[in-house]
């Protein structure tokens, strides 16, 4: 997908940095002149929050000396593309997804285990989700 605008930055692995990162991304989107519906705005906020909490908690083990790299891009075909990379060792995605109790059919999301729930939520809010570097990098695409 061809990019028309992008922003990248690095944050510390502390939860307080999530708010500033999300606000920075929304400012970037506003500066491009794109208008988001309330539903897409909310989805993006949830997606970013889940990804960044996972990077801090599970990727970098809340080690504030470790950083998280964030890239946000708007593509020419109307997608918001995020790449988030932590400094952790990664994880076994299949094991994490299976162990979260992710169901195959209709369910109550509150029945999911805490660990792995964020991955499930992100997969359901995004158009595409990819992991690389043994799970220490996540790429997501959301049609806006």
C-alpha positions, 0 to 999 in steps of 0.5 A: 500500500502506498503511503501519503503521510506518516509520522514516527516516534519513540516512547518510554515503556511507561503507561503514562506515555500511552496517552501522549502517543495516542494524542500525537497520532490523532493530531497527525490525522487531524493535520492531514485533513482526514475526518474520522467518524466517532466509531472509527475514532473510538476503534483506533483509540482502543486498538492503539491502547491495546497494542501499546499496553501489550508492548509495555507490559508483555514486550518490555516487561514494564522496563522503563529503560526500554523503548517502543517505536511507533509508525503511523501512516495514512495510505492512499487507499484510505487505510491507517497503518500502524507499526509498533515495535518493542524491545522484548524477546517476542512470544509464541502467537499461536500459544498466546491466542489459544491460551486466552480462551478465544472462542470460535463462535458467539460468546461473551468477551468477559469470558476471555482470559486477561492475557490474549484478550487485547490481541483478540480485540485488535484482530476484531477491530482491524482489517489486517493484523500481522506480527513479525520479529517473533511477536515484538512487532505488530502491524495493523491496518484499519480502513478509515 
